[in-house]
Amino acid sequence: MRNAIKALPLLAAAVFASASALAQGPSGKLVITTSFPNDMTTPFQQAFQRAFPKVQVEIQNRNTNAGVSYLRETASNNVTDIFWSSAPDAFEVLKAEGLLEQYVPKVEGIPAEIGGYPIHDPDGYYVGFALSGYGIMWNKRYLQAHKLPEPKEWSDLARPEYFDHVAMAAPSRSGTTHLTVETILQGEGWEQGWRTLKELAGNFRMVTERSFGVPDGVNTGDFGIGIVIDFFGLSSQASGFPVGFVYPSVTTLVPANIGIVKNAPNRAAAEAFVDFLLSPVGQELLLEPAISRLPVNPATYTQAPPDYPNPFRDQSISAAVQFDSQLSQRRFAVVDALFDQTVTFLLDDLKAATKAIHEAEARLQKKPDNAQARALIAEARDLIAAVPITAEEALSPEVVGAFTVRRRSQQDVVPQRQAALEQQWSSFARDNYRKARERANEAARLLR
C-alpha cells in the first residue's frame, strides 16, 4: 500500500524528551485501561517512558464494554488514571456518569472538528487523538481463489457469491464494531439499516468475540472478508499481508479518544500522557505501519507516504454520515442486544434462511416471469429484515431502562425485564427466519 514511513524527526523527539524528563516532571505509576491491542499501545508506552523516565506505565487491556464496567465497579476506590478507546459513545456514558475529569490539552494545531464532528469533547472531559473510519477488508488471494469480486459497499456483502465468506465481531463485545453498526443505522435509517445488517449477516462465516479476530482471520485466509475499523485494514496492508481495504460510501469518521478518569491516582502523569499523544512525536507514531491510525493534527500528514489516507484532504473518506454520539449512547445497550438476539445467537437460523433465498433467486433468474415465486421471495426478504421494535421504542425509557446488565454470553443471567425483552426479540427473529426459509423453499418448488 505504501512506501516506507519517514523517520521520526529525531531533533523534535530529543527536545521533547529532554524537556519532559526534568526533575519537576511526573513520576510514579500510570495505569491505563484500554481496548487497543498491544501492537498499538506498546510503541506509545515505550516512547512515553523514554520521555518521562520517572513514570512506569501499566497497560490493562479490556474491551470497551468491559472497560466501562470496570471503571463503574472501581469508582469508589479508583486505581485507573486513563481510559483509552475508539468508541465516542463509551466516553459519553462515562462523562454522563461523572467518571471522567475535565482536562484541556496544552498542545496546539488541532482543528476543532472534522466533517462537522468535534475532535475533542466540547465540555473537556475527553479528547480525540486519532480519527477512525469503518469499512471492509479482504484477502486478495482468498478472493482470487474463490473467484470473488472485491466488495465496495455494505450492500455488496449481501450478494449470494459472498455466502459464508464474511466475518464481523459482535458489537456487544467490541466498541468499534458497535460504531460500525450505528454508522449503518444512522446512515441508512433504522429499518433500512437493519435490513442491510441482517442481509449481509446472512452471509457471515462467523461472529467473533473480539474485534482482533476479524483482521486476523482475513490475514490468514480463514475467511475472505471482514468488517473492521480502518486501522486493522491499513496496518495489515503496511505489514505486508495481501489485503485490501475500502471505506463504503455510508461511513463516518469519528475521533478515537482518551480521557482522564475521575480521582485519577496520578493526575500529573495522566495529563502528560494525553499531551504526549497530541504532540508531534505522538501524532507521528500513529503513522507507524503496525499502528496505521489517522492523526488529528493535519500537519502530521506531511510525514506520511503519498498514498496514506488523509481525511483533511480526501473528501471520499470524510464524514458521509454525521454521526450522533449522543443518540448512539442512548440506545447503546438496546442496539447491541438486538444484534445479539437477532444475529449473533441465531446465526445458523439466519444463514439457513438466507441460503434458501439465494437458491430461490438463482432459479428465478431462469424463470423470471413467475410472479408468485417472485412475491414469495420478496416476502422472505421482508421477514428477515423485520425488526421487533421501532426506532422510537429503542429510545423509550421502558426499553432503555430494562438493560442494566451487559450480556457477555447467551448464558449470562440478566434482570427479568431485560431477559423478557431479549426472549421476545429472539422468538420474533427465529419465527421470521423459519417463515422466510419456508417462503423461499416454496418459491424454489414453484420454479422447478
C-alpha positions as CSV (number, residue, x, y, z in Angstrom):
1,M,0.0,0.0,0.0
2,R,2.7,2.4,1.0
3,N,6.3,3.4,0.8
4,A,8.4,3.2,4.0
5,I,7.3,5.6,6.7
6,K,9.5,8.6,7.0
7,A,11.8,8.6,10.1
8,L,10.5,10.5,13.1
9,P,12.2,13.9,13.5
10,L,15.0,13.0,15.8
11,L,15.6,16.6,16.9
12,A,12.0,17.1,17.9
13,A,11.9,13.8,19.8
14,A,15.1,14.7,21.6
15,V,13.9,18.1,22.6
16,F,10.6,16.7,23.8
17,A,12.2,14.0,25.8
18,S,14.8,16.2,27.4
19,A,12.3,18.9,28.3
20,S,9.9,16.4,29.8
21,A,12.3,14.4,31.8
22,L,13.2,17.3,34.1
23,A,13.2,16.7,37.9
24,Q,9.8,18.5,38.3
25,G,8.2,16.2,35.7
26,P,5.7,13.5,36.7
27,S,6.7,10.2,38.3
28,G,5.2,7.1,39.8
29,K,2.8,4.5,38.2
30,L,0.4,5.5,35.4
31,V,-2.4,2.9,34.9
32,I,-4.2,2.9,31.6
33,T,-7.3,0.9,30.8
34,T,-7.6,0.5,27.0
35,S,-9.3,-1.6,24.3
36,F,-6.4,-1.1,21.9
37,P,-4.1,-4.1,21.0
38,N,-0.6,-4.3,22.2
39,D,0.8,-3.6,18.7
40,M,-0.6,-0.1,19.1
41,T,-0.2,0.6,22.8
42,T,3.4,-0.7,23.3
43,P,5.1,1.9,21.0
44,F,3.3,4.7,22.8
45,Q,4.1,3.1,26.2
46,Q,7.8,2.8,25.4
47,A,8.1,6.3,23.8
48,F,6.4,7.9,26.7
49,Q,8.6,6.2,29.3
50,R,11.7,7.4,27.3
51,A,10.3,10.9,27.5
52,F,9.3,10.6,31.2
53,P,11.7,8.0,32.7
54,K,10.3,8.5,36.2
55,V,6.9,7.2,35.1
56,Q,6.1,3.5,34.9
57,V,3.2,2.8,32.6
58,E,0.9,-0.2,33.3
59,I,-1.5,-1.2,30.4
60,Q,-4.7,-3.0,31.3
61,N,-6.4,-4.4,28.2
62,R,-10.1,-4.7,28.3
63,N,-12.7,-4.4,25.5
64,T,-14.7,-1.2,25.5
65,N,-17.7,-2.5,27.3
66,A,-15.7,-4.4,29.9
67,G,-13.6,-1.3,30.4
68,V,-16.6,0.9,31.1
69,S,-18.0,-1.7,33.5
70,Y,-14.6,-1.9,35.3
71,L,-14.5,1.9,35.8
72,R,-18.0,1.8,37.2
73,E,-17.2,-1.1,39.6
74,T,-14.0,0.6,40.9
75,A,-15.3,4.2,41.0
76,S,-15.4,4.3,44.8
77,N,-11.8,3.3,45.1
78,N,-10.4,4.2,41.7
79,V,-7.0,2.8,40.6
80,T,-7.1,3.8,37.0
81,D,-5.6,7.1,35.6
82,I,-6.7,6.9,31.9
83,F,-9.4,5.4,29.7
84,W,-8.2,5.0,26.1
85,S,-10.5,3.7,23.4
86,S,-12.1,4.3,20.0
87,A,-15.8,4.5,20.9
88,P,-17.1,8.1,21.5
89,D,-20.4,6.8,22.9
90,A,-18.5,4.9,25.6
91,F,-16.9,8.2,26.6
92,E,-20.3,9.8,26.6
93,V,-21.5,7.1,29.0
94,L,-18.5,7.7,31.4
95,K,-19.0,11.5,31.1
96,A,-22.7,11.3,31.9
97,E,-22.0,9.1,35.0
98,G,-19.3,11.5,36.3
99,L,-16.4,9.1,35.8
100,L,-14.1,11.4,33.9
101,E,-12.1,14.5,34.8
102,Q,-12.0,17.7,32.7
103,Y,-8.7,18.5,31.0
104,V,-7.7,20.9,28.3
105,P,-4.6,19.7,26.4
106,K,-1.6,22.1,26.2
107,V,-1.0,21.1,22.5
108,E,-1.9,23.4,19.6
109,G,-2.6,22.9,15.9
110,I,-5.5,20.5,16.2
111,P,-8.8,21.6,14.5
112,A,-12.0,21.9,16.5
113,E,-13.8,19.5,14.2
114,I,-13.6,17.1,11.3
115,G,-16.5,17.0,8.9
116,G,-18.7,18.8,11.4
117,Y,-17.9,16.4,14.2
118,P,-16.0,17.8,17.3
119,I,-12.5,16.3,17.6
120,H,-12.4,17.0,21.4
121,D,-15.4,16.8,23.8
122,P,-16.7,20.4,23.9
123,D,-17.0,20.2,27.7
124,G,-13.4,19.0,28.1
125,Y,-14.0,15.5,29.5
126,Y,-12.1,13.6,26.8
127,V,-10.0,14.4,23.7
128,G,-9.6,12.9,20.3
129,F,-6.1,11.7,19.5
130,A,-6.7,9.9,16.2
131,L,-9.6,9.6,13.6
132,S,-11.4,6.3,12.9
133,G,-13.4,5.2,9.9
134,Y,-15.2,1.9,9.3
135,G,-15.1,-0.3,6.3
136,I,-14.4,-3.6,4.6
137,M,-11.1,-5.5,4.3
138,W,-10.4,-8.6,2.3
139,N,-7.7,-11.1,1.5
140,K,-6.8,-10.7,-2.2
141,R,-5.5,-14.3,-2.6
142,Y,-8.7,-15.7,-1.0
143,L,-10.9,-13.7,-3.3
144,Q,-8.9,-14.8,-6.3
145,A,-9.0,-18.5,-5.3
146,H,-12.8,-18.3,-4.8
147,K,-13.3,-16.1,-7.9
148,L,-15.0,-13.3,-5.9
149,P,-15.0,-9.6,-6.8
150,E,-13.7,-7.0,-4.4
151,P,-16.6,-5.5,-2.4
152,K,-17.1,-1.7,-2.3
153,E,-20.3,-1.1,-0.4
154,W,-22.1,-2.7,2.6
155,S,-24.8,-3.9,0.3
156,D,-22.3,-5.8,-1.8
157,L,-21.7,-8.2,1.1
158,A,-25.3,-9.4,0.9
159,R,-24.8,-10.8,-2.6
160,P,-25.1,-14.6,-2.9
161,E,-21.5,-15.1,-4.0
162,Y,-20.2,-13.9,-0.6
163,F,-22.2,-16.5,1.3
164,D,-20.0,-18.0,4.1
165,H,-17.1,-15.7,3.3
166,V,-17.7,-12.8,5.6
167,A,-17.0,-12.2,9.3
168,M,-17.6,-9.5,11.9
169,A,-17.2,-9.1,15.7
170,A,-20.2,-9.0,17.9
171,P,-20.9,-5.3,18.7
172,S,-21.7,-6.2,22.3
173,R,-18.1,-7.4,22.6
174,S,-16.4,-4.7,20.5
175,G,-16.9,-0.9,20.8
176,T,-15.5,-0.4,17.3
177,T,-18.0,-2.9,15.8
178,H,-20.8,-1.2,17.7
179,L,-19.8,2.0,16.0
180,T,-19.9,0.3,12.6
181,V,-23.5,-1.0,13.3
182,E,-24.5,2.5,14.5
183,T,-23.0,4.1,11.4
184,I,-25.1,1.9,9.2
185,L,-28.2,2.6,11.3
186,Q,-27.7,6.3,11.3
187,G,-26.6,6.5,7.6
188,E,-29.5,4.4,6.2
189,G,-32.2,4.8,8.9
190,W,-33.4,2.3,11.5
191,E,-35.5,0.0,9.2
192,Q,-33.3,0.1,6.1
193,G,-30.1,-0.1,8.3
194,W,-31.3,-3.3,10.0
195,R,-32.3,-4.7,6.6
196,T,-28.7,-4.1,5.4
197,L,-27.2,-5.5,8.5
198,K,-29.3,-8.7,8.5
199,E,-28.9,-9.3,4.8
200,L,-25.1,-9.1,4.9
201,A,-25.1,-11.0,8.2
202,G,-26.8,-13.9,6.5
203,N,-23.6,-14.4,4.6
204,F,-21.4,-14.5,7.7
205,R,-19.0,-17.3,8.3
206,M,-18.9,-16.3,11.9
207,V,-19.4,-13.6,14.5
208,T,-16.1,-13.3,16.5
209,E,-15.9,-12.5,20.2
210,R,-13.2,-9.8,19.8
211,S,-12.6,-7.3,17.0
212,F,-9.0,-8.6,16.6
213,G,-10.3,-11.9,15.4
214,V,-11.7,-10.4,12.2
215,P,-8.4,-9.0,10.7
216,D,-6.5,-12.0,12.0
217,G,-8.9,-14.3,10.1
218,V,-8.7,-12.2,6.9
219,N,-4.9,-12.0,7.1
220,T,-4.5,-15.8,7.4
221,G,-7.3,-16.6,4.9
222,D,-9.6,-18.3,7.4
223,F,-12.3,-16.3,5.7
224,G,-12.1,-13.8,2.9
225,I,-13.8,-10.6,4.0
226,G,-14.0,-8.7,7.3
227,I,-16.0,-5.7,8.6
228,V,-13.4,-3.7,10.5
229,I,-12.3,-0.3,11.8
230,D,-9.9,1.2,9.3
231,F,-6.6,0.8,11.2
232,F,-7.0,-3.0,11.1
233,G,-7.0,-3.0,7.3
234,L,-4.4,-0.3,6.9
235,S,-2.0,-1.8,9.4
236,S,-2.3,-5.3,7.7
237,Q,-1.5,-3.7,4.3
238,A,1.5,-1.9,5.8
239,S,2.7,-5.2,7.4
240,G,2.7,-6.9,4.0
241,F,-0.4,-9.0,4.2
242,P,-2.2,-9.4,0.8
243,V,-5.2,-7.5,1.8
244,G,-7.3,-4.6,0.5
245,F,-9.5,-2.1,2.4
246,V,-12.2,0.3,1.4
247,Y,-14.4,2.9,3.0
248,P,-18.0,2.3,1.9
249,S,-19.9,5.5,0.9
250,V,-22.1,5.1,4.0
251,T,-19.4,5.6,6.6
252,T,-18.4,8.1,9.2
253,L,-15.2,9.5,10.6
254,V,-15.1,10.0,14.4
255,P,-12.3,10.5,16.9
256,A,-10.7,7.7,18.9
257,N,-10.4,9.2,22.3
258,I,-8.6,9.3,25.6
259,G,-9.8,10.7,28.9
260,I,-8.6,11.1,32.5
261,V,-10.5,9.0,35.0
262,K,-12.3,10.7,37.9
263,N,-10.0,10.8,41.0
264,A,-7.0,9.6,39.0
265,P,-4.3,8.5,41.4
266,N,-1.6,10.0,39.2
267,R,-3.2,13.1,37.6
268,A,0.1,14.7,36.6
269,A,1.3,11.7,34.7
270,A,-2.2,11.3,33.1
271,E,-2.1,14.9,31.8
272,A,1.4,14.3,30.4
273,F,0.4,11.2,28.6
274,V,-2.6,13.0,27.0
275,D,-0.3,15.8,25.9
276,F,2.2,13.3,24.6
277,L,-0.4,11.7,22.3
278,L,-1.2,15.0,20.8
279,S,2.4,16.2,20.4
280,P,4.2,16.0,17.1
281,V,6.1,12.9,18.3
282,G,2.9,11.2,19.5
283,Q,1.0,12.0,16.3
284,E,3.8,10.8,14.1
285,L,3.8,7.5,16.0
286,L,0.3,6.9,14.5
287,L,1.9,6.6,11.1
288,E,4.0,3.6,12.1
289,P,3.0,0.6,10.0
290,A,1.8,-1.6,12.9
291,I,-0.4,1.3,14.1
292,S,-1.7,3.0,10.9
293,R,-4.1,5.4,12.5
294,L,-5.3,8.8,11.1
295,P,-3.7,11.7,13.1
296,V,-5.9,14.6,14.3
297,N,-3.2,17.1,13.5
298,P,-3.3,18.0,9.8
299,A,0.4,18.9,9.9
300,T,1.4,15.3,10.7
301,Y,0.3,14.1,7.2
302,T,3.4,15.8,5.7
303,Q,5.4,13.0,7.3
304,A,3.2,10.3,5.8
305,P,3.7,8.4,2.5
306,P,1.9,9.9,-0.6
307,D,-0.8,7.2,-0.6
308,Y,-1.6,7.5,3.1
309,P,-5.3,8.3,3.7
310,N,-5.7,12.0,4.7
311,P,-9.3,12.9,5.8
312,F,-8.4,16.6,5.9
313,R,-7.7,16.5,2.2
314,D,-9.6,13.5,0.7
315,Q,-13.4,14.0,0.9
316,S,-14.1,10.4,-0.1
317,I,-13.2,9.3,3.5
318,S,-14.7,12.3,5.1
319,A,-17.8,12.2,7.2
320,A,-20.6,11.0,4.8
321,V,-22.6,10.2,7.9
322,Q,-22.9,12.9,10.6
323,F,-22.5,10.6,13.5
324,D,-24.7,11.4,16.5
325,S,-22.8,10.0,19.5
326,Q,-25.5,11.0,22.0
327,L,-28.1,9.0,20.0
328,S,-25.7,6.1,19.9
329,Q,-25.0,6.4,23.6
330,R,-28.8,6.5,24.5
331,R,-29.6,3.2,22.6
332,F,-26.1,1.6,23.1
333,A,-27.3,-1.4,25.0
334,V,-30.5,-1.8,23.1
335,V,-28.7,-2.0,19.7
336,D,-26.2,-4.5,21.0
337,A,-28.9,-6.7,22.5
338,L,-31.0,-6.5,19.3
339,F,-28.0,-7.6,17.2
340,D,-27.1,-10.5,19.6
341,Q,-30.7,-11.7,19.8
342,T,-31.4,-11.5,16.0
343,V,-27.9,-12.2,14.6
344,T,-25.2,-13.4,16.9
345,F,-27.2,-16.1,18.8
346,L,-29.4,-17.1,15.7
347,L,-26.7,-17.0,13.1
348,D,-27.4,-20.6,11.9
349,D,-31.1,-19.8,11.5
350,L,-30.4,-16.6,9.7
351,K,-27.9,-18.3,7.4
352,A,-30.3,-21.1,6.5
353,A,-33.0,-18.6,5.6
354,T,-30.5,-16.6,3.6
355,K,-29.2,-19.6,1.7
356,A,-32.7,-20.7,0.8
357,I,-33.4,-17.2,-0.6
358,H,-30.2,-17.2,-2.6
359,E,-31.2,-20.6,-4.1
360,A,-34.7,-19.5,-5.0
361,E,-33.4,-16.3,-6.6
362,A,-31.0,-18.3,-8.7
363,R,-33.9,-20.3,-10.0
364,L,-36.0,-17.2,-10.5
365,Q,-33.3,-15.8,-12.9
366,K,-34.0,-18.7,-15.2
367,K,-37.8,-18.3,-14.9
368,P,-38.3,-14.5,-14.3
369,D,-42.0,-14.5,-15.3
370,N,-43.1,-16.5,-12.3
371,A,-44.8,-13.6,-10.3
372,Q,-45.9,-15.9,-7.4
373,A,-42.4,-17.1,-6.8
374,R,-41.1,-13.5,-7.0
375,A,-43.6,-12.4,-4.4
376,L,-42.7,-15.3,-2.1
377,I,-39.0,-14.3,-2.3
378,A,-39.8,-10.7,-1.6
379,E,-41.9,-11.7,1.4
380,A,-39.0,-13.9,2.7
381,R,-36.6,-11.0,2.5
382,D,-39.0,-8.8,4.3
383,L,-39.4,-11.4,7.1
384,I,-35.6,-11.4,7.6
385,A,-35.4,-7.6,7.6
386,A,-38.1,-7.0,10.1
387,V,-37.2,-5.5,13.4
388,P,-39.1,-6.3,16.6
389,I,-39.1,-2.7,17.8
390,T,-39.2,0.7,16.2
391,A,-36.5,3.4,16.4
392,E,-38.8,5.3,18.8
393,E,-39.2,2.3,21.1
394,A,-35.5,1.7,21.1
395,L,-35.1,5.1,22.8
396,S,-38.1,4.8,25.2
397,P,-37.4,4.8,29.0
398,E,-39.2,1.5,29.3
399,V,-36.9,-0.3,26.9
400,V,-33.6,1.6,27.6
401,G,-34.2,1.2,31.4
402,A,-34.6,-2.5,31.2
403,F,-30.9,-3.0,30.1
404,T,-28.9,-2.7,33.2
405,V,-26.5,-5.7,32.7
406,R,-24.1,-6.0,29.8
407,R,-24.5,-9.5,28.5
408,R,-21.2,-11.2,27.6
409,S,-22.7,-14.6,26.5
410,Q,-26.0,-16.2,25.9
411,Q,-25.8,-18.0,29.2
412,D,-25.4,-14.9,31.4
413,V,-28.1,-14.2,34.0
414,V,-29.8,-10.8,33.4
415,P,-32.7,-9.0,35.2
416,Q,-36.2,-10.3,34.5
417,R,-37.4,-7.4,32.4
418,Q,-34.2,-7.5,30.2
419,A,-34.5,-11.2,29.8
420,A,-38.2,-10.9,28.8
421,L,-37.4,-8.4,26.1
422,E,-34.5,-10.4,24.8
423,Q,-36.6,-13.5,24.7
424,Q,-39.3,-11.7,22.8
425,W,-36.9,-10.4,20.2
426,S,-35.2,-13.7,19.8
427,S,-38.6,-15.5,19.3
428,F,-39.6,-12.9,16.8
429,A,-36.5,-13.3,14.8
430,R,-36.4,-17.1,15.0
431,D,-40.1,-17.3,13.8
432,N,-39.4,-14.9,11.0
433,Y,-36.3,-16.8,9.8
434,R,-38.3,-20.0,9.8
435,K,-41.1,-18.4,7.8
436,A,-38.6,-16.8,5.4
437,R,-37.0,-20.2,4.8
438,E,-40.4,-21.7,4.2
439,R,-41.4,-19.0,1.7
440,A,-38.1,-19.3,-0.1
441,N,-38.4,-23.1,-0.4
442,E,-41.9,-22.8,-1.6
443,A,-40.7,-20.3,-4.3
444,A,-38.0,-22.8,-5.3
445,R,-40.5,-25.6,-5.7
446,L,-42.6,-23.3,-8.0
447,L,-39.6,-22.7,-10.1
448,R,-38.6,-26.3,-10.7
